[in-house]
Amino acid sequence: MSSPPIGDFQTIESEGTLSTTE
């Protein structure tokens, strides 16, 4: 996890990293 930009959470949601961060 390299502190992805807000809005990219959809991409991380696929990995289940920020699935609860919306």
N, C-alpha and C positions, 0 to 999 in steps of 0.2 A: 504493500500500500504506500504510494508515494504522494499522498495528499492530492488527489485528483480535484480538478476544478468543479465548482457547483454546476450542476446541469449534466455532468457526466455520470451522475449517480445511477442513471438508467443502465449504463454499461456495466457498472460495478454490481448493480442489483442482480445481474445475470450470474455473477460470481458469488453473490450472497454476502458481500462485504458490507455494503451500506444499504441493505434491504430495508432496514428500519430507519434509515436516515433520509427523510423526504422533506 
